């Protein structure tokens, strides 16, 4: 089959290689002709994508689906089916993994199949059954399909041996062609590539749905397997910075320390970072020193809130004392910190939002990002809000961190967005922070990107 895997265009400025599609391509290309298109990177709207579909003429179109992209993906599927009704359409990713029972109904006759959870094993099996015209699909892990008009969701499968999945199909993605600021506004070296060393998260944070894709149990690639990928990227794609995008890379300290030791032994001129964040309570002095020695220059942390009550409600098992202790420990080792904060948790008051902003100003951070709360389907927060009828007014077509589609009962969306803007300005318009970040600007192109991002987060209203 000719298979086209698509990351659709979205309202965002984090343009990073689609690792999920890269792993799928590796699984599928053994017996199929596979192509990957990243519409965000290529600047392709849906009409531009349609032209690519016309050129490639795929038998199957697979699209990555986030909740924020539902409207865009529906339009892509509609255009595809209007072009050729015989093109098989499949979606996967966070939204179908969290809403498998309703995903086919949502897209009606535009969508043929969906995958819930990891699809590296199930997708190739689906292709074979389609080619052999086998109608019984109940043994394909994670598949969402129609059986006599009813939606069936097969049991998910989580691969224990991650090394068996091989490496991302980097030749189809070409990471060296991606822009400098992939996961954030700054970087140390370039080109940059993200990698995944572990999958899974045992924690039950009320606002996170990541477990719907990768499960609750931590699974790790062999360190030699990870290092082989890093060497491949270094020598074959000239990559000079690695972003480890795991949910819990440092949770297994022994694994993380061994990785650092082996990376040091390679002697590569390479920097690395953890842009998705690590658990604060997983860090100690020995690990931090090894991380820095191996090339780590900045750690991202999900601090979330400055209110003890809100922290407790997130079920993240963090408190203010632990946050302050670990931040001091990290800074003592000379590693910069970027922190994530969320404004507008369910039931949060303006005073609690102020506590969050005050905490961000108190901590020794080089950067802070303030997100408005998003009730992601599949989370405990989403279920609670659904039960209390608080989701009726959510604008799902603008489900972005910059548009405040949800706000607590006692705070309007306009007020929450104002709080977010004020938080950014209070943090970044301090002379010390301005200087620290200005000296890290690499070029005029980088400066223009920062200006564009500033406009998007603080000025643009849609």
Secondary structure, 3 states (H helix, E strand, C coil): CEEEEEECCCCCCCCCCCHHHHHHHHHHCCCCEEEEEEHHHHCCCHHHHHHHHHHHCCCEEEEECCHHHHHHHHHHHHHHHHHCCCCEEEEECHHHHHCHHHHHHHHHHHCCEEECCCCCCHHHHHHHHHHCCCCCCCCCCCEEEEECCEEEECCCCCCCCHHHHCCCCHHHHCHHHCCCCCCCCCCCCCCEEEECCEECCCCCCCCCCCHHHHCCCCEECCHHHHHHHHHHHHHHCCCCEEEECCCCCCCCHHHHHHHHHHHHHHCCCCEEEEEEEECHHHCCHHHHHHHHHCCEEEEEEEEECCCHHHHHHCCCCCCHHHHHHHHHHHHHCCCEEEEEEEECCCCCCHHHHHHHHHHHHHCCCCEEEEEECCCCCCCHHHHHHHHCCCCCCCCHHHCCCCCCCCCCCCCCHHHHHHHHHHHHHHHHCCHHHHHHHHCCCCCHHHHHHHHHHHHHHHCCCC
